[in-house]
């Protein structure tokens, strides 16, 4: 148990950024947290953290060991949840953030079935294409479509997704199909504007490296559904998620281009703050969505 406390203290200190903050969360004194960290370093025979009065800095060994410790604690929690989950009951107020269009189509519609199975839960949704600060704004859970995830957060893959460049057959008959990333300069690219929380660039991979291509068009906005509509009307090219256009691709209403340069994955993720005990309301809702998204043909349904 002492070894577990030492490892847990190490993770808590790095996640909270200081001995004092970690101690407050754990309900012990900063001195006690420091002693646990000292004991861990002494037992391992290596320095994990460089401590000054202003900040904590991981050593190379500490950074590697921190990842292993997080995985170990996650497996520990998972084992305990597997044993006790049948006796747990979801309750309380669940506050969820999701991208606007995705939330309307693929999150909020599944709330009623979840509430029927978990009547002690209340859900609030905030559907926005702005990337919200989950902690500062008080969210229990965020749904994200790819992107970078803060190391202090856990990201659970809900479904496979890609970002692809697409347009209608009529658009390509008129303007031709781009063959290289440079060809995008000759096309009307419909993109999020700055107010939508994104720079006006689309992301690809070329020669094994990530690249950003600045695009231009005669229409832009901060709403994904509107961009999707414009692309479907043949007004220009879009950089859209496959969850959004899968049905149209299968029917031939939209066609993808530049697939050789597409990012390998831009998955649909459930994101929440790393924490010692994940509330049942969060865990159960994630599992609820995963089961729905895994149903054969789900993404092709009207």
SERO-929087 format. One record per residue: chain; residue in one letter; x, y, z of N, C-alpha, C in turn. Coordinates in Angstrom, 3 decimals. Atoms other than C-alpha are relative to their C-alpha. Example, Ala and Ser with C-alpha at 12.3 -4.5 7.8 and 13.67 -1.06 7.14 Angstrom:
> ch aa n_px n_py n_pz ca_px ca_py ca_pz c_px c_py c_pz
> A a 0.890 -1.190 0.000 12.300 -4.500 7.800 0.900 1.200 0.000
> A s -0.820 -1.190 -0.060 13.670 -1.060 7.140 -0.770 1.090 0.730
***
This chain:
> ch aa n_px n_py n_pz ca_px ca_py ca_pz c_px c_py c_pz
> A x 0.827 -1.204 0.000 0.000 0.000 0.000 0.865 1.260 0.000
> A x -0.887 -1.160 0.000 2.936 2.371 0.685 0.472 0.306 -1.407
> A x -0.446 -0.215 1.374 4.162 1.845 -2.872 -1.121 0.641 -0.825
> A x 1.132 -0.593 0.708 0.685 2.640 -4.194 -0.136 1.476 0.364
> A x 0.119 -1.397 -0.419 0.540 5.846 -2.130 1.094 0.856 -0.619
> A x -1.103 -0.752 0.603 3.947 6.889 -3.448 -0.277 0.297 -1.471
> A x 0.297 -0.178 1.427 2.928 6.354 -7.072 -1.161 0.969 -0.180
> A x 1.157 -0.880 0.085 -0.420 8.030 -6.527 0.385 1.444 0.308
> A x -0.452 -1.349 -0.353 1.273 11.006 -4.863 0.769 0.634 -1.157
> A x -0.773 -0.489 1.144 3.664 11.359 -7.812 -0.931 0.501 -1.107
> A x 0.942 -0.380 1.053 0.796 11.441 -10.320 -0.821 1.218 0.418
> A x 0.819 -1.122 -0.485 -1.317 13.767 -8.164 0.779 1.313 -0.032
> A x -0.826 -1.216 -0.033 1.537 16.248 -7.728 0.191 0.561 -1.401
> A x -0.236 -0.484 1.361 2.266 16.422 -11.459 -1.294 0.466 -0.661
> A x 1.275 -0.404 0.599 -1.415 16.623 -12.423 -0.483 1.337 0.544
> A x 0.469 -1.243 -0.614 -2.126 19.442 -9.962 1.023 1.125 -0.084
> A x -1.006 -1.029 0.227 1.146 21.266 -10.605 0.767 0.452 1.210
> A x -0.729 -0.395 -1.197 2.284 21.641 -7.006 -0.297 -0.971 1.133
> A x 0.216 0.835 -1.176 2.655 19.801 -3.720 -1.224 0.475 0.783
> A x 1.097 -0.552 -0.790 0.187 22.149 -2.052 -1.349 -0.351 -0.605
> A x 1.277 0.296 0.655 -2.572 21.652 -4.631 -0.325 -1.484 0.075
> A x 0.218 1.442 -0.086 -2.105 17.887 -4.648 -0.385 -0.401 1.421
> A x 0.301 0.306 -1.395 -2.148 17.781 -0.852 -1.424 0.396 0.353
> A x 1.362 -0.458 -0.263 -5.359 19.797 -0.733 -1.024 -0.972 -0.583
> A x 0.916 0.936 0.643 -7.042 17.410 -3.177 -0.027 -1.343 0.727
> A x -0.111 1.301 -0.661 -5.819 14.370 -1.223 -0.437 0.062 1.458
> A x 0.378 -0.145 -1.398 -6.676 15.801 2.199 1.123 -0.278 0.968
> A x -1.164 0.162 -0.873 -3.135 15.607 3.592 0.808 1.294 -0.053
> A x -0.840 -1.194 -0.002 -0.355 18.127 4.230 0.990 -0.044 -1.153
> A x -1.033 -0.029 1.043 2.139 19.281 1.584 1.261 -0.752 0.435
> A x -1.181 0.720 -0.506 4.900 17.852 3.806 -0.167 -1.499 -0.238
> A x 0.255 1.423 0.212 3.284 14.423 3.618 0.146 -0.372 -1.470
> A x -0.142 0.279 1.430 3.042 14.611 -0.176 1.464 0.015 -0.402
> A x -1.424 -0.060 0.295 6.689 15.631 -0.317 0.741 -1.235 0.473
> A x -0.644 1.196 -0.527 7.712 12.695 1.869 -0.286 -1.213 -0.874
> A x 0.337 1.130 0.874 5.863 10.248 -0.380 0.809 0.065 -1.297
> A x -0.790 -0.161 1.219 7.611 11.671 -3.434 1.467 -0.310 0.260
> A x -1.391 0.302 -0.372 10.982 11.521 -1.665 0.207 -1.503 0.130
> A x -0.117 1.450 -0.209 10.361 7.911 -0.674 0.001 -0.745 -1.325
> A x 0.057 0.647 1.311 9.478 6.982 -4.251 1.333 0.146 -0.720
> A x -1.289 -0.230 0.671 12.653 8.563 -5.649 1.115 -0.796 0.670
> A x -1.031 0.758 -0.713 14.759 6.933 -2.936 -0.106 -1.489 -0.318
> A x 0.186 1.425 0.287 13.258 3.513 -3.593 0.432 -0.332 -1.427
> A x -0.381 0.233 1.388 13.800 3.852 -7.351 1.465 0.315 -0.265
> A x -1.393 -0.369 0.180 17.253 5.344 -6.934 0.230 0.978 -1.128
> A x -0.137 -0.989 1.062 16.609 8.158 -9.419 -0.883 1.204 0.299
> A x 0.797 -1.205 -0.184 15.327 11.725 -9.444 -1.077 0.066 -1.079
> A x 1.129 -0.083 0.923 11.897 12.041 -11.019 -0.419 1.435 -0.283
> A x 0.488 -1.378 0.093 11.108 15.706 -10.371 1.051 0.955 0.537
> A x -0.861 -1.084 -0.475 13.291 18.802 -10.117 -0.903 1.034 0.641
> A x 0.901 -0.878 -0.745 11.651 20.923 -7.425 0.701 1.305 0.354
> A x -0.467 -1.322 -0.429 12.187 24.659 -7.027 -1.159 0.693 0.696
> A x 1.072 -0.731 -0.690 10.198 27.268 -5.139 -1.078 0.459 -0.969
> A x 0.955 -0.526 0.976 8.474 28.283 -8.380 -0.708 -1.078 -0.800
> A x 0.652 0.981 0.853 7.783 25.093 -10.282 0.605 -1.382 0.149
> A x -0.450 1.386 0.030 8.127 21.349 -10.738 0.306 -0.369 -1.443
> A x -0.400 0.391 1.345 9.993 19.952 -13.735 0.364 -1.474 -0.011
> A x -0.306 1.420 0.115 10.052 16.299 -14.744 1.377 -0.213 -0.618
> A x -1.195 0.467 0.686 13.366 14.660 -15.537 -0.429 -0.934 -1.131
> A x 0.339 0.926 1.079 13.543 12.402 -18.587 -0.547 -1.303 0.569
> A x 0.477 1.228 -0.631 13.166 9.383 -16.306 -1.387 0.213 0.617
> A x 1.284 -0.304 -0.618 10.300 11.098 -14.507 -1.134 0.043 -1.004
> A x 1.036 -0.092 1.034 8.384 11.808 -17.726 -0.420 -1.389 -0.468
> A x 0.304 1.359 0.433 8.642 8.199 -18.836 -0.744 -0.770 1.083
> A x 0.617 0.734 -1.112 7.734 6.862 -15.392 -1.413 0.511 0.271
> A x 1.322 -0.569 -0.231 4.765 9.246 -15.112 -1.035 -0.655 -0.916
> A x 0.928 0.654 0.926 3.158 7.742 -18.224 -0.329 -1.412 0.473
> A x 0.229 1.363 -0.481 3.617 4.241 -16.806 -0.887 0.002 1.244
> A x 0.791 -0.070 -1.230 2.165 5.271 -13.454 -1.460 0.322 -0.299
> A x 1.376 -0.338 0.365 -0.910 6.835 -15.055 -0.719 -1.227 -0.557
> A x 0.615 1.206 0.542 -1.558 3.643 -17.004 -0.273 -1.020 1.099
> A x 0.170 0.946 -1.102 -1.065 1.557 -13.856 -1.211 0.365 0.852
> A x 1.129 -0.436 -0.820 -3.535 3.649 -11.850 -1.325 -0.149 -0.758
> A x 1.214 0.166 0.807 -6.026 3.584 -14.729 -0.444 -1.460 -0.016
> A x 0.342 1.425 -0.005 -5.836 -0.216 -14.860 -0.529 -0.428 1.367
> A x 0.459 0.289 -1.365 -6.257 -0.361 -11.085 -1.468 0.422 0.153
> A x 1.370 -0.507 -0.092 -9.391 1.806 -11.265 -0.959 -0.841 -0.838
> A x 0.854 0.792 0.878 -10.737 -0.226 -14.175 -0.328 -1.348 0.628
> A x 0.238 1.285 -0.654 -10.306 -3.468 -12.236 -1.020 0.143 1.124
> A x 0.947 -0.211 -1.085 -12.170 -2.038 -9.251 -1.400 0.300 -0.531
> A x 1.312 -0.322 0.575 -14.932 -0.637 -11.457 -0.680 -1.250 -0.545
> A x 0.570 1.225 0.561 -15.373 -4.009 -13.151 -0.664 -0.841 1.082
> A x 0.551 0.785 -1.097 -16.008 -5.608 -9.772 -1.216 0.672 0.613
> A x 1.040 -0.705 -0.761 -18.208 -2.902 -8.295 -1.065 0.672 -0.854
> A x 0.911 -0.777 0.844 -20.015 -1.439 -11.336 -1.445 -0.465 0.109
> A x 1.367 0.495 -0.077 -23.037 -3.701 -10.946 -0.738 0.523 1.232
> A x 0.636 -0.521 -1.210 -23.655 -2.152 -7.529 -0.086 1.527 -0.008
> A x -0.015 -1.451 0.052 -23.215 1.460 -8.655 -1.245 0.515 -0.715
> A x 1.183 -0.634 0.589 -25.970 3.825 -9.645 0.375 1.411 -0.415
> A x -0.307 -1.344 0.492 -25.561 6.909 -11.796 -1.014 0.988 0.543
> A x 0.884 -1.037 -0.526 -26.961 10.076 -10.273 0.691 1.351 -0.132
> A x -0.561 -1.343 0.011 -26.503 13.829 -10.250 -0.185 0.710 -1.327
> A x 0.134 -0.877 1.162 -26.229 16.609 -12.826 1.201 -0.200 -0.917
> A x -1.051 0.231 0.995 -24.211 15.693 -15.938 0.005 1.161 -0.989
> A x -0.114 -1.173 0.875 -22.962 18.722 -17.904 0.949 -0.351 -1.142
> A x -0.711 0.511 1.172 -21.812 17.918 -21.444 0.163 1.094 -1.047
> A x -0.260 -0.888 1.130 -20.190 19.998 -24.185 0.248 -0.861 -1.235
> A x -0.206 0.735 1.247 -20.238 18.863 -27.826 -0.026 0.981 -1.166
> A x 0.105 -0.836 1.198 -19.683 20.352 -31.302 -1.466 0.125 -0.425
> A x 1.417 -0.319 0.213 -22.926 21.951 -32.469 -0.730 -1.033 -0.856
> A x 0.708 0.911 0.897 -23.903 19.785 -35.436 0.062 -1.434 0.506
> A x -0.139 1.371 -0.505 -22.529 16.561 -33.977 -0.881 -0.216 1.217
> A x 0.824 0.117 -1.193 -24.290 17.214 -30.699 -1.476 -0.117 -0.320
> A x 1.412 0.046 0.374 -27.633 17.841 -32.373 -0.381 -1.336 -0.630
> A x 0.316 1.214 0.741 -27.414 14.727 -34.556 0.312 -1.286 0.750
> A x -0.520 1.264 -0.507 -25.496 12.184 -32.497 0.237 -0.053 1.510
> A x -0.154 0.044 -1.458 -25.464 13.125 -28.811 -1.351 0.236 0.679
> A x 1.263 -0.336 -0.663 -28.629 14.875 -27.667 -1.142 -0.982 -0.300
> A x 1.100 0.937 0.260 -30.992 12.435 -29.474 0.059 -1.283 0.827
> A x -0.138 1.242 -0.776 -29.627 9.589 -27.317 -0.152 0.236 1.507
> A x 0.136 -0.313 -1.427 -30.240 11.366 -24.008 -1.229 -0.662 0.608
> A x 1.243 0.530 -0.581 -33.795 10.109 -23.569 0.160 -1.458 0.413
> A x -0.208 1.406 -0.348 -32.782 6.433 -23.637 0.909 -0.125 1.216
> A x -0.902 0.037 -1.152 -29.966 7.147 -21.194 -0.737 0.368 1.284
> A x 0.743 -0.435 -1.182 -32.274 8.982 -18.792 -1.029 -1.045 0.431
> A x 0.947 1.056 -0.353 -34.808 6.171 -18.975 0.675 -1.099 0.808
> A x -0.743 1.029 -0.721 -32.118 3.761 -17.796 0.649 0.529 1.268
> A x -0.663 -0.625 -1.153 -30.663 6.247 -15.289 -0.849 1.189 0.471
> A x 0.954 -1.067 -0.332 -33.597 8.247 -13.880 0.491 0.991 1.047
> A x -0.505 -0.921 -1.021 -31.511 9.828 -11.106 0.985 1.013 -0.573
> A x -0.935 -0.916 0.664 -29.424 11.762 -13.667 -0.772 1.121 -0.687
> A x 0.484 -1.152 0.756 -30.118 15.235 -15.067 1.115 0.416 -0.948
> A x -1.032 -0.343 0.982 -28.289 16.291 -18.263 -0.209 1.416 -0.519
> A x -0.017 -1.305 0.667 -27.376 19.758 -19.545 1.007 -0.064 -1.143
> A x -0.875 -0.020 1.166 -25.914 20.145 -23.057 0.342 1.436 -0.366
> A x -0.403 -1.248 0.637 -23.908 23.031 -24.470 0.584 -0.383 -1.344
> A x -0.427 0.376 1.340 -23.607 22.583 -28.230 0.618 1.215 -0.670
> A x -0.726 -1.132 0.561 -20.959 24.868 -29.688 1.228 -0.500 -0.738
> A x -1.219 0.344 0.727 -18.139 24.726 -32.218 1.229 0.654 0.619
> A x -1.128 -0.565 -0.741 -15.986 26.722 -29.812 0.621 -1.087 0.886
> A x -0.674 0.946 -0.894 -13.368 24.652 -27.963 -0.072 0.563 1.418
> A x 0.236 -0.532 -1.332 -14.460 25.106 -24.356 1.073 -0.477 0.974
> A x -0.869 0.395 -1.114 -12.332 24.978 -21.198 -0.857 -0.823 0.955
> A x 0.887 0.873 -0.759 -13.925 21.980 -19.515 0.042 0.280 1.493
> A x -0.138 -0.207 -1.440 -12.553 22.703 -16.054 -0.523 1.369 0.399
> A x 0.374 -1.366 -0.370 -12.975 26.472 -15.942 -1.491 0.247 -0.183
> A x 1.407 -0.236 0.285 -16.469 26.321 -17.430 -0.923 -1.042 0.624
> A x 0.810 0.892 -0.822 -17.627 23.473 -15.219 -0.638 -1.179 -0.694
> A x 0.565 1.152 0.703 -18.175 20.584 -17.653 0.503 -1.313 0.586
> A x -0.403 1.345 -0.395 -18.139 16.938 -16.620 0.636 -0.748 -1.160
> A x -0.395 0.785 1.170 -17.551 15.714 -20.163 -0.044 0.868 -1.244
> A x -0.002 -0.685 1.280 -16.615 17.064 -23.570 0.109 -1.010 -1.132
> A x -0.123 0.798 1.211 -17.165 15.454 -26.958 0.837 0.797 -0.985
> A x -0.908 -0.689 0.910 -14.367 16.343 -29.390 0.159 -0.811 -1.284
> A x -0.303 0.645 1.274 -13.688 15.589 -33.050 1.478 0.235 -0.269
> A x -1.436 -0.114 0.181 -9.941 14.979 -33.060 0.608 1.162 0.757
> A x -0.690 -1.114 -0.630 -7.467 17.684 -32.116 0.920 -0.448 1.126
> A x -0.929 0.274 -1.088 -4.829 17.900 -29.411 -0.740 -0.036 1.330
> A x 0.621 0.156 -1.307 -5.824 16.747 -25.929 1.031 0.291 1.083
> A x -0.865 -0.334 -1.136 -4.293 18.226 -22.770 0.381 -1.276 0.745
> A x -0.420 1.228 -0.701 -2.205 15.555 -20.964 -0.660 -0.204 1.351
> A x 0.713 0.152 -1.263 -4.187 16.228 -17.782 -1.414 -0.566 -0.195
> A x 1.320 0.522 0.303 -7.293 14.891 -19.545 0.095 -1.418 -0.550
> A x 0.133 1.342 0.573 -8.402 11.403 -20.488 -0.859 0.109 -1.254
> A x 0.759 0.008 1.248 -9.600 10.865 -24.077 -0.385 -1.437 -0.338
> A x 0.522 1.320 0.329 -11.796 7.847 -24.819 -0.548 0.027 -1.423
> A x 0.478 0.061 1.376 -12.326 6.913 -28.459 -1.409 -0.587 -0.029
> A x 1.378 0.463 0.128 -16.038 6.610 -29.213 -0.274 -0.625 -1.360
> A x 0.220 0.511 1.352 -15.875 5.995 -32.959 1.120 0.483 -0.904
> A x -1.008 -0.372 0.985 -13.529 6.108 -35.921 -0.543 1.094 -0.910
> A x 0.409 -1.127 0.835 -13.616 9.262 -37.999 1.228 0.535 -0.730
> A x -1.062 -0.672 0.736 -11.547 11.042 -40.635 -0.488 1.347 -0.498
> A x 0.302 -1.272 0.657 -11.382 14.540 -42.035 0.411 -0.135 -1.455
> A x -0.276 0.143 1.426 -11.598 14.581 -45.826 -0.443 1.251 -0.751
> A x 0.412 -1.071 0.897 -11.793 17.165 -48.588 -1.029 -0.580 -0.957
> A x 1.078 0.547 0.820 -15.015 16.726 -50.516 -0.731 1.106 -0.749
> A x 0.824 -0.906 0.784 -17.294 18.317 -53.080 -1.018 -0.806 -0.780
> A x 1.022 0.682 0.788 -20.238 17.518 -55.315 0.549 -0.342 -1.387
> A x -0.410 0.294 1.376 -19.831 15.868 -58.748 -0.156 1.209 -0.930
> A x 0.201 -1.170 0.865 -21.245 19.040 -60.339 1.113 1.028 0.190
> A x -1.102 -0.942 -0.235 -18.565 21.171 -58.674 1.253 -0.474 -0.736
> A x -1.222 0.510 0.624 -15.785 18.897 -59.951 -0.109 0.024 -1.525
> A x 0.163 -0.120 1.445 -17.251 18.882 -63.472 0.326 1.417 -0.455
> A x -0.218 -1.406 0.344 -17.036 22.667 -63.448 1.445 0.437 0.246
> A x -1.311 -0.526 -0.423 -13.713 23.192 -61.650 1.133 -1.017 -0.085
> A x -1.045 1.018 -0.001 -11.857 19.877 -61.957 0.348 -0.426 1.411
> A x -0.381 0.530 -1.310 -10.414 17.795 -59.141 1.445 0.377 0.341
> A x -1.380 -0.267 -0.403 -7.332 18.927 -57.176 0.780 -1.298 0.123
> A x -0.853 1.185 -0.066 -4.468 16.441 -57.488 1.080 0.132 1.062
> A x -1.022 -0.266 -1.018 -1.996 18.068 -55.076 -0.536 1.028 0.980
> A x 0.417 -0.991 -0.990 -2.272 20.224 -51.978 0.103 1.415 -0.549
> A x -0.136 -1.334 0.600 -1.047 23.218 -53.982 -1.190 0.342 -0.883
> A x 1.155 -0.248 0.875 -4.047 22.790 -56.291 -1.161 0.641 0.747
> A x 1.099 -0.581 -0.771 -6.340 23.894 -53.440 -0.073 1.514 -0.178
> A x 0.001 -1.445 0.206 -5.281 27.475 -54.174 -0.909 0.405 -1.161
> A x 0.826 -0.305 1.168 -7.270 27.249 -57.424 -1.471 -0.328 0.224
> A x 1.364 0.425 -0.266 -10.454 26.110 -55.699 -0.673 0.887 1.048
> A x 0.801 -0.766 -0.963 -13.247 27.754 -53.744 -0.182 -0.860 1.250
> A x 0.005 0.808 -1.221 -12.650 26.355 -50.245 -0.839 0.693 1.076
> A x 0.940 -0.555 -0.974 -15.402 26.895 -47.697 0.445 -0.426 1.385
> A x -0.678 0.331 -1.254 -13.876 27.098 -44.225 -0.577 0.777 1.172
> A x 0.314 -0.741 -1.214 -14.432 28.126 -40.640 0.751 1.317 -0.012
> A x -0.712 -1.259 -0.146 -13.623 31.771 -40.051 0.625 0.097 1.387
> A x -0.717 -0.149 -1.267 -11.561 33.078 -37.137 -0.940 0.002 1.187
> A x 0.956 -0.034 -1.099 -14.666 33.644 -35.048 -0.478 -1.408 0.365
> A x 0.377 1.372 -0.281 -15.290 29.893 -35.276 1.016 -0.730 0.846
> A x -0.980 0.608 -0.890 -12.228 29.244 -33.155 1.087 -0.764 -0.729
> A x -1.023 0.691 0.749 -10.029 27.893 -35.987 0.692 0.978 -0.930
> A x -0.676 -0.765 1.032 -7.388 29.391 -38.189 -0.485 -0.508 -1.350
> A x 0.480 0.392 1.321 -8.239 29.334 -41.845 1.048 -0.872 -0.670
> A x -0.916 0.961 0.583 -6.207 26.270 -42.665 -0.547 -1.402 0.166
> A x 0.385 1.404 -0.078 -6.814 22.601 -43.374 1.255 -0.826 0.230
> A x -1.152 0.788 -0.438 -4.547 19.896 -41.979 0.101 -1.306 -0.777
> A x -0.263 1.198 0.788 -2.952 17.082 -43.958 1.315 -0.616 0.466
> A x -1.337 0.556 -0.179 0.045 14.785 -43.950 0.644 -0.163 -1.375
> A x -0.743 0.090 1.252 2.712 14.859 -46.630 1.402 -0.481 0.319
> A x -1.315 0.596 -0.250 5.845 12.712 -46.716 0.188 -0.331 1.476
> A x -0.069 0.412 -1.397 5.010 11.502 -43.221 -0.032 1.129 1.003
> A x 0.014 -1.146 -0.902 4.775 15.010 -41.765 -1.341 0.731 -0.087
> A x 1.231 -0.784 -0.019 1.781 17.095 -40.706 0.245 1.357 -0.653
> A x -0.115 -1.298 0.666 1.228 20.176 -42.880 -1.335 0.717 0.084
> A x 1.200 -0.834 0.001 -1.246 23.045 -42.818 -0.056 0.755 -1.317
> A x 0.185 -0.693 1.270 -2.636 24.450 -46.043 -1.018 1.125 0.202
> A x 0.919 -1.133 -0.067 -4.126 27.928 -45.996 -0.936 -0.027 -1.197
> A x 0.986 0.075 1.082 -7.311 28.027 -48.035 -0.802 1.296 -0.057
> A x 0.807 -1.199 0.187 -9.520 30.758 -49.436 -1.259 -0.353 -0.781
> A x 1.255 0.188 0.712 -13.083 30.968 -50.660 -0.870 1.224 0.138
> A x 0.874 -1.177 -0.036 -15.951 33.368 -51.210 -1.079 -0.087 1.081
> A x 0.923 0.152 -1.118 -17.911 32.044 -48.201 0.750 -0.594 1.180
> A x -0.492 0.638 -1.225 -16.917 31.339 -44.623 -0.979 0.311 1.121
> A x 0.886 -0.234 -1.140 -18.727 31.086 -41.307 0.528 -0.764 1.196
> A x -0.421 0.694 -1.222 -18.459 29.764 -37.755 -0.957 -1.142 0.346
> A x 0.980 1.048 -0.253 -21.143 27.078 -38.150 0.235 -1.174 -0.939
> A x -0.314 1.166 0.806 -20.310 23.554 -39.325 -1.154 -0.473 -0.865
> A x 1.158 0.440 0.774 -23.840 22.717 -40.447 -0.194 0.848 -1.251
> A x 0.152 -0.880 1.145 -23.956 25.746 -42.717 1.072 -0.287 -1.051
> A x -1.064 0.355 0.938 -20.586 24.858 -44.258 -0.345 -1.292 -0.735
> A x 0.401 1.269 0.604 -21.847 21.331 -44.865 -1.079 0.218 -1.061
> A x 1.079 -0.279 0.947 -24.954 22.683 -46.582 0.549 0.630 -1.272
> A x -0.579 -0.664 1.165 -22.920 24.945 -48.857 0.762 -0.991 -0.887
> A x -0.735 1.008 0.764 -20.641 22.060 -49.873 -0.979 -0.897 -0.743
> A x 1.001 0.884 0.612 -23.694 19.862 -50.563 -0.731 0.678 -1.154
> A x 0.638 -0.756 1.079 -25.114 22.620 -52.781 0.934 0.256 -1.176
> A x -0.952 -0.155 1.096 -21.980 22.552 -54.935 0.673 1.344 -0.077
> A x -0.572 -1.353 0.007 -20.736 25.999 -53.905 1.515 0.012 0.175
> A x -1.441 0.046 -0.196 -17.198 24.845 -53.115 0.408 -1.295 0.665
> A x -0.541 1.161 -0.685 -14.959 22.320 -51.399 -0.115 0.180 1.506
> A x 0.020 -0.028 -1.460 -15.245 21.429 -47.721 0.977 -0.999 0.564
> A x -0.844 0.939 -0.758 -12.988 19.741 -45.187 -0.882 -0.506 1.130
> A x 1.060 0.454 -0.880 -15.578 17.636 -43.432 0.341 -1.342 0.630
> A x -0.167 1.279 -0.688 -15.748 14.708 -41.019 -0.861 -1.070 -0.666
> A x 0.751 1.087 0.628 -16.836 11.320 -42.324 -1.295 -0.306 0.740
> A x 1.257 0.237 -0.712 -19.466 11.053 -39.550 -1.137 0.830 -0.594
> A x 0.985 -0.957 0.503 -21.212 13.968 -41.226 -0.440 -0.305 -1.427
> A x 0.271 0.125 1.441 -21.032 12.949 -44.896 -0.033 -1.444 -0.479
> A x -0.094 1.405 0.408 -20.888 9.116 -44.877 -1.154 -0.424 -0.901
> A x 1.167 0.364 0.809 -24.424 8.734 -46.242 0.104 0.606 -1.403
> A x -0.110 -0.659 1.302 -23.770 11.244 -49.038 1.100 -0.617 -0.854
> A x -1.072 0.668 0.736 -20.507 9.528 -49.976 -0.501 -1.307 -0.594
> A x 0.507 1.282 0.477 -22.272 6.180 -50.266 -0.993 0.187 -1.147
> A x 0.978 -0.262 1.058 -25.030 7.697 -52.420 0.611 0.713 -1.207
> A x -0.654 -0.683 1.104 -22.497 9.500 -54.636 -0.323 1.471 -0.087
> A x 0.346 -1.424 -0.004 -23.813 12.944 -53.702 1.213 0.874 0.280
> A x -1.279 -0.659 -0.245 -20.352 13.931 -52.461 1.126 -0.962 -0.376
> A x -1.171 0.781 0.396 -16.926 12.769 -53.625 1.210 0.561 0.729
> A x -1.207 -0.460 -0.681 -13.637 12.914 -51.717 1.158 0.129 -0.981
> A x -1.224 -0.195 0.779 -10.347 14.152 -53.155 1.166 0.135 0.972
> A x -1.235 -0.146 -0.784 -6.731 14.306 -51.921 0.062 -1.004 1.155
> A x 0.034 0.995 -1.074 -7.285 11.119 -49.900 1.393 -0.456 0.416
> A x -1.365 0.427 -0.329 -3.558 10.274 -50.078 0.658 0.925 1.019
> A x -0.585 -0.968 -0.926 -2.870 13.363 -47.970 -0.818 0.127 1.293
> A x 0.874 -0.131 -1.170 -5.624 12.817 -45.383 0.714 -0.438 1.273
> A x -0.520 0.426 -1.293 -4.702 12.607 -41.713 -0.516 -1.407 0.300
> A x 0.408 1.396 -0.215 -4.825 8.979 -40.523 -1.242 -0.153 0.852
> A x 1.177 0.127 -0.872 -7.448 9.580 -37.832 -0.327 1.356 0.604
> A x 0.499 -1.214 -0.652 -9.545 12.419 -36.506 -1.197 -0.437 0.831
> A x 1.042 0.782 -0.642 -11.523 10.283 -34.104 -0.949 0.831 0.859
> A x 0.988 -0.587 -0.902 -14.622 11.126 -32.109 0.361 -0.434 1.412
> A x -0.541 0.266 -1.327 -13.500 11.386 -28.491 -0.923 0.522 1.094
> A x 0.595 -0.495 -1.243 -15.036 11.678 -25.039 1.156 0.415 0.899
> A x -1.135 -0.558 -0.749 -12.766 13.889 -22.923 -0.460 0.452 1.376
> A x 0.304 -0.454 -1.360 -12.755 14.420 -19.180 1.295 0.138 0.782
> A x -1.181 -0.245 -0.820 -10.330 15.564 -16.501 0.444 -1.286 0.695
> A x -0.556 1.139 -0.732 -8.011 12.907 -15.120 -0.366 0.138 1.478
> A x 0.423 -0.060 -1.392 -9.415 12.065 -11.694 0.036 -1.385 0.612
> A x -0.178 1.262 -0.709 -9.098 9.420 -9.058 -1.239 -0.876 -0.106
> A x 1.245 0.764 0.064 -12.765 8.366 -9.089 -0.926 0.668 -1.011
> A x 0.880 -0.540 1.037 -14.715 8.959 -12.290 -1.447 -0.261 0.385
> A x 1.403 0.198 -0.377 -18.398 9.554 -11.453 -0.713 -0.966 -0.939
> A x 0.743 0.976 0.795 -20.765 6.823 -12.623 -0.790 0.680 -1.111
> A x 0.802 -0.690 1.014 -22.876 9.398 -14.506 0.823 0.255 -1.266
> A x -0.871 -0.242 1.148 -19.889 10.199 -16.752 0.339 -1.318 -0.684
> A x -0.407 1.290 0.553 -18.727 6.616 -17.206 -1.151 -0.678 -0.746
> A x 1.147 0.660 0.613 -22.211 5.295 -17.961 -0.414 0.689 -1.308
> A x 0.385 -0.715 1.218 -22.926 8.045 -20.523 0.980 -0.288 -1.134
> A x -0.996 0.347 1.016 -19.670 7.325 -22.352 -0.286 -1.388 -0.567
> A x 0.292 1.363 0.454 -20.497 3.613 -22.491 -1.290 -0.045 -0.820
> A x 1.272 -0.083 0.736 -24.018 4.470 -23.676 0.252 0.427 -1.447
> A x -0.288 -0.482 1.348 -22.680 6.427 -26.665 0.835 -1.003 -0.788
> A x -0.849 0.971 0.688 -20.011 3.838 -27.486 -0.822 -1.149 -0.572
> A x 0.832 1.106 0.469 -22.609 1.081 -27.759 -0.855 0.413 -1.193
> A x 0.838 -0.477 1.106 -24.847 3.160 -30.006 0.828 0.171 -1.266
> A x -0.827 -0.264 1.174 -22.036 4.249 -32.325 0.556 -1.286 -0.613
> A x -0.561 1.266 0.492 -20.779 0.645 -32.624 -1.022 -0.863 -0.729
> A x 1.027 0.791 0.682 -24.094 -0.632 -34.013 0.238 0.010 -1.504
> A x -0.220 0.063 1.455 -23.704 -1.842 -37.622 -0.946 0.937 -0.747
> A x 0.796 -0.901 0.829 -24.869 0.785 -40.098 -0.461 1.266 0.680
> A x 0.505 -1.183 -0.721 -25.399 3.471 -37.465 0.274 1.283 -0.793
> A x -0.387 -1.256 0.639 -23.513 6.174 -39.424 -0.640 0.172 -1.379
> A x 0.660 -0.096 1.296 -25.516 5.415 -42.576 -1.507 0.185 0.144
> A x 1.431 -0.140 -0.211 -28.943 5.825 -40.987 -0.466 1.409 -0.339
> A x 0.608 -1.316 0.272 -31.240 8.641 -42.093 -0.650 0.534 1.259
***
